Amino acid sequence: MRYARHATLVAIGGVIFPFVFGVWLTVTFGYADGFLEPNALFIGAVLTATSIGITVRVLDDLGNLGSSEGVTILGAAVLDDVIGILFLTLIVAVHQTGDFSSVSLGFIALKTFGFWLGLTSIGILISKRISNVLGNFHSSGSALALALALAFAAAGLAESFGLAMIIGAYSIGLALSGTPLAHRLEEQIMSVYHALVPVFFVVMGMMVDVAAMSGVLIFGAIITALAIIGKVIGCGLPAMVTGFNRIGSWRLGLGMLPRGEVALIMAGIGLSKGILGADLFGVAIMMTVVTTLLAPLLLVPSFRNPSSGRRGLPPP
């Protein structure tokens, strides 16, 4: 809570700059006819993603997870994902209705935000009861199976409202994250995680049409560069306003840089819904791979500098 204001401003900047860059560049290169075209909006949404897992691992290894920068990155990344998923859901819903008028856009935005807020709020209110009920099942794997069933049910509910299923599952995850059930399931979920993640990456790789990317390599290189600049500037400038110096702002920008699995999930949804073609999907994969590999290489040296990232504070 101490860094909630800092994280909120960093998250907003880390969404606005990449989103604008992505939409603008897609239209400029002629892959969309206007700024409200679903594929342009979707590329912008993919650029907003942040994979917090990679940054957390690096910060934890360096012993800086509890630092001012570490805590701010954690909070900002969570907000980043929420905003990005809301964008994603809004774009999918607009694409499905085919109505791009301002009235329709406003209605869908209200429905998207209302559904997310309502489901998350209800989930938080009954989270302890859900945790207690599932905790009463003592047979092996029962709690995990029921928790996954709950996530699938929430995902299906989101789909029934014409929204992307990820928002339903994500809302339930947020609601249950502070319960004893979350800690009980963590070890069991990790075993499922280690089994499914390789399959996920293989499937994403198989969906890339390398031949279709031959004509979009320049576009992919430029959008990757702007994806990097967008996060570093978008997160760094608000950080300087909230009391971080140039070193701290640089660390925050780099910490928010990797897109990882979050961008891959979003890109996969765009391809499956017909919003992205094989060429733009390949560009999204290219951007994700480069930012994910680059972030740790730059983040580690930035934290090896003993200087404090906050203005007026001595080195740690």
C-alpha positions in Angstrom: 0.0 0.0 0.0 2.9 2.3 0.7 3.8 2.2 -3.0 0.3 2.0 -4.4 0.4 5.5 -5.9 3.8 4.9 -7.5 2.7 1.5 -8.9 -0.6 2.9 -10.3 1.1 5.8 -12.2 3.9 3.5 -13.5 1.3 1.0 -14.7 -0.8 3.6 -16.4 2.3 5.0 -18.2 3.4 1.5 -19.1 0.0 0.8 -20.8 -0.6 4.1 -22.6 2.8 4.6 -24.3 3.1 1.0 -25.8 -0.6 0.9 -26.7 -0.4 4.2 -28.6 2.8 3.1 -30.3 1.4 -0.2 -31.3 -1.9 1.2 -32.8 -0.1 4.1 -34.6 2.6 1.9 -36.1 0.1 -0.7 -37.3 -1.9 2.0 -39.1 1.2 3.8 -40.4 2.5 0.6 -42.1 -0.9 -0.1 -43.7 -1.9 -3.2 -41.7 -5.0 -1.4 -40.5 -7.2 1.2 -42.2 -7.9 3.2 -39.1 -7.0 3.6 -35.4 -10.2 1.8 -34.3 -9.6 -1.2 -36.5 -9.5 -4.4 -34.3 -6.1 -5.6 -35.5 -4.5 -2.2 -34.7 -6.1 -2.1 -31.3 -5.1 -5.7 -30.7 -1.4 -5.1 -31.5 -1.5 -2.1 -29.1 -3.1 -4.3 -26.4 -0.4 -7.0 -26.9 2.3 -4.4 -26.4 0.8 -3.4 -23.0 1.5 -6.9 -21.5 4.0 -7.5 -18.7 5.3 -10.9 -17.6 6.0 -10.4 -13.9 7.4 -13.9 -13.4 10.7 -13.3 -15.2 11.3 -10.0 -13.4 10.4 -11.5 -10.0 12.9 -14.4 -10.5 15.7 -11.9 -11.4 14.9 -9.6 -8.4 14.6 -12.6 -6.0 18.0 -13.9 -7.1 19.5 -10.5 -6.6 17.8 -10.0 -3.2 16.0 -6.9 -4.4 12.4 -8.1 -4.5 11.6 -6.1 -1.4 13.3 -2.9 -2.6 11.3 0.2 -3.5 11.7 -0.7 -7.2 10.8 -4.3 -6.6 7.6 -3.6 -4.8 6.6 -0.9 -7.3 7.2 -3.3 -10.2 5.1 -6.0 -8.6 2.2 -3.7 -8.0 2.5 -2.0 -11.5 2.7 -5.4 -13.3 -0.5 -6.6 -11.6 -2.3 -3.4 -12.7 -0.8 -3.7 -16.1 -2.2 -7.1 -16.6 -5.6 -6.1 -15.4 -5.7 -3.1 -17.8 -4.3 -5.2 -20.7 -6.9 -8.0 -20.2 -9.7 -5.4 -20.1 -8.4 -3.9 -23.3 -8.2 -7.4 -24.8 -11.7 -8.3 -23.7 -13.1 -5.0 -25.1 -11.4 -5.5 -28.5 -12.7 -9.1 -28.8 -16.2 -8.0 -27.9 -16.2 -5.2 -30.5 -14.8 -7.5 -33.1 -17.6 -10.0 -32.5 -20.4 -7.5 -32.7 -18.9 -5.7 -35.7 -20.2 -2.4 -34.4 -17.4 0.3 -34.0 -19.6 3.2 -33.2 -18.8 5.3 -30.1 -22.1 4.3 -28.5 -21.4 0.6 -29.0 -17.8 1.0 -27.9 -18.9 2.8 -24.7 -21.5 0.1 -23.9 -19.0 -2.7 -24.4 -16.4 -0.9 -22.3 -19.0 -0.4 -19.5 -20.0 -4.1 -19.7 -16.4 -5.3 -19.7 -15.4 -3.2 -16.7 -18.7 -4.0 -14.9 -18.3 -7.7 -15.4 -14.7 -7.7 -14.2 -15.4 -5.5 -11.2 -18.6 -7.4 -10.3 -17.1 -10.9 -10.6 -13.9 -9.9 -8.7 -15.8 -8.2 -6.0 -18.2 -11.1 -5.5 -15.3 -13.5 -5.6 -13.5 -11.5 -2.9 -16.6 -11.3 -0.7 -17.1 -15.1 -0.8 -13.5 -16.1 -1.1 -13.1 -17.2 2.5 -16.2 -19.4 2.2 -15.0 -20.9 -1.0 -11.6 -21.6 0.6 -13.3 -23.2 3.6 -15.6 -25.4 1.4 -12.8 -26.6 -0.8 -10.6 -27.1 2.2 -13.0 -29.7 3.6 -12.2 -32.0 0.7 -9.3 -34.1 1.9 -9.0 -36.6 -0.9 -5.9 -36.2 -3.0 -6.2 -33.6 -5.8 -9.8 -32.8 -5.0 -9.2 -29.1 -4.1 -7.1 -28.6 -7.2 -9.8 -30.2 -9.4 -12.6 -28.0 -7.9 -10.5 -24.9 -8.1 -9.8 -25.5 -11.8 -13.5 -26.2 -12.3 -14.3 -22.9 -10.7 -11.8 -21.1 -13.0 -13.4 -22.8 -16.0 -16.9 -21.9 -14.9 -15.8 -18.2 -14.5 -14.2 -18.4 -18.0 -17.4 -19.8 -19.5 -19.5 -17.1 -17.8 -17.3 -14.4 -19.3 -17.7 -16.1 -22.8 -21.5 -16.1 -22.3 -21.3 -12.3 -21.9 -19.5 -12.0 -25.2 -16.1 -11.3 -23.4 -12.8 -13.1 -23.6 -12.7 -16.1 -21.2 -9.3 -15.1 -19.7 -11.0 -12.2 -17.8 -13.3 -14.7 -15.9 -10.5 -17.0 -14.9 -8.2 -14.1 -14.0 -10.9 -12.5 -11.8 -11.3 -15.7 -9.8 -7.6 -16.0 -9.4 -7.4 -12.5 -8.0 -10.3 -13.2 -5.6 -8.7 -16.3 -4.2 -5.1 -15.1 -4.1 -5.3 -14.0 -0.5 -6.9 -17.1 1.0 -5.4 -20.2 2.7 -6.6 -22.2 -0.3 -4.1 -20.3 -2.5 -1.2 -21.5 -0.4 -2.5 -25.0 -0.3 -2.9 -25.2 -4.0 0.4 -23.5 -4.9 2.5 -26.7 -4.9 -0.1 -28.7 -6.7 -0.6 -26.1 -9.3 3.1 -25.9 -10.0 3.2 -29.5 -11.0 0.4 -28.8 -13.5 2.3 -25.6 -14.5 5.5 -27.5 -15.3 3.6 -30.1 -17.3 1.5 -27.6 -19.4 3.8 -24.7 -20.0 6.1 -26.5 -22.4 3.1 -27.7 -24.3 1.8 -24.1 -24.4 5.1 -22.8 -25.8 5.3 -25.6 -28.4 1.7 -24.9 -29.6 2.5 -21.1 -29.8 5.6 -21.9 -31.8 3.7 -24.2 -34.2 1.1 -21.5 -34.8 3.8 -19.1 -36.2 3.9 -19.1 -40.0 7.5 -18.2 -40.8 6.9 -17.8 -44.5 4.1 -15.3 -43.8 6.5 -13.2 -41.7 9.0 -12.6 -44.5 7.2 -9.4 -45.6 6.8 -8.0 -42.1 10.3 -8.3 -40.7 10.9 -4.5 -40.9 7.6 -3.8 -39.2 8.4 -6.4 -36.6 11.8 -4.9 -35.8 10.4 -1.4 -35.5 7.5 -2.4 -33.3 9.8 -4.4 -31.1 12.0 -1.3 -30.7 9.0 0.8 -29.8 7.7 -1.9 -27.4 11.0 -1.5 -25.5 11.0 2.3 -25.7 7.3 2.5 -24.8 7.8 0.5 -21.5 11.1 2.2 -20.5 9.7 5.7 -21.1 6.1 5.0 -20.1 7.1 3.5 -16.8 10.2 5.7 -16.2 8.7 9.1 -16.5 5.9 8.5 -14.0 8.5 7.0 -11.7 10.5 10.1 -11.7 7.4 12.1 -10.8 6.8 9.9 -7.7 10.3 10.3 -6.2 12.5 7.8 -8.1 15.7 9.1 -9.6 17.1 8.2 -13.1 18.6 4.9 -11.8 15.4 3.9 -10.2 13.3 4.9 -13.2 15.6 2.9 -15.5 15.2 -0.2 -13.3 11.4 0.2 -13.2 11.3 0.5 -17.0 13.4 -2.6 -17.5 11.5 -4.6 -14.9 8.2 -3.9 -16.8 9.8 -4.8 -20.2 9.4 -8.6 -20.6 6.1 -9.6 -22.3 6.5 -13.4 -21.8 3.5 -15.7 -21.6 1.0 -12.9 -21.1 1.6 -11.5 -24.6 1.6 -15.0 -26.0 -1.8 -15.7 -24.5 -3.2 -12.5 -25.9 -1.7 -13.0 -29.3 -3.1 -16.6 -29.4 -6.6 -15.3 -28.6 -6.2 -12.7 -31.4 -5.3 -15.4 -33.9 -8.0 -17.8 -32.8 -10.7 -15.0 -33.0 -9.5 -14.0 -36.5 -8.4 -10.6 -35.4 -4.8 -11.1 -36.2 -3.5 -12.8 -39.3 -0.5 -15.1 -39.5 1.8 -12.2 -40.3 0.8 -9.9 -37.3 0.7 -13.0 -35.0 4.3 -13.7 -36.0 5.2 -10.0 -35.3 3.7 -10.4 -31.8 5.7 -13.5 -31.2 8.9 -11.8 -32.4 8.3 -8.8 -30.1 7.6 -11.1 -27.1 10.7 -13.2 -27.6 13.1 -10.2 -27.9 11.7 -8.3 -24.9 11.6 -11.4 -22.8 15.3 -12.3 -23.5 16.5 -8.7 -23.3 15.0 -7.8 -20.0 17.1 -10.0 -17.7 20.3 -9.1 -19.6 19.7 -5.4 -18.8 18.0 -5.7 -15.4 20.8 -7.5 -13.6 23.5 -4.9 -14.3 21.1 -2.1 -13.4 20.7 -3.5 -9.9 24.4 -4.3 -9.4 24.9 -0.5 -9.3 24.9 0.2 -5.5 23.3 3.6 -5.9 19.8 4.1 -4.5 16.9 4.4 -6.9 15.1 7.0 -4.8 15.9 10.6 -4.7 17.5 11.8 -1.4 18.2 8.3 -0.1 21.6 6.7 0.6 22.7 3.6 -1.1 21.2 0.4 0.4 
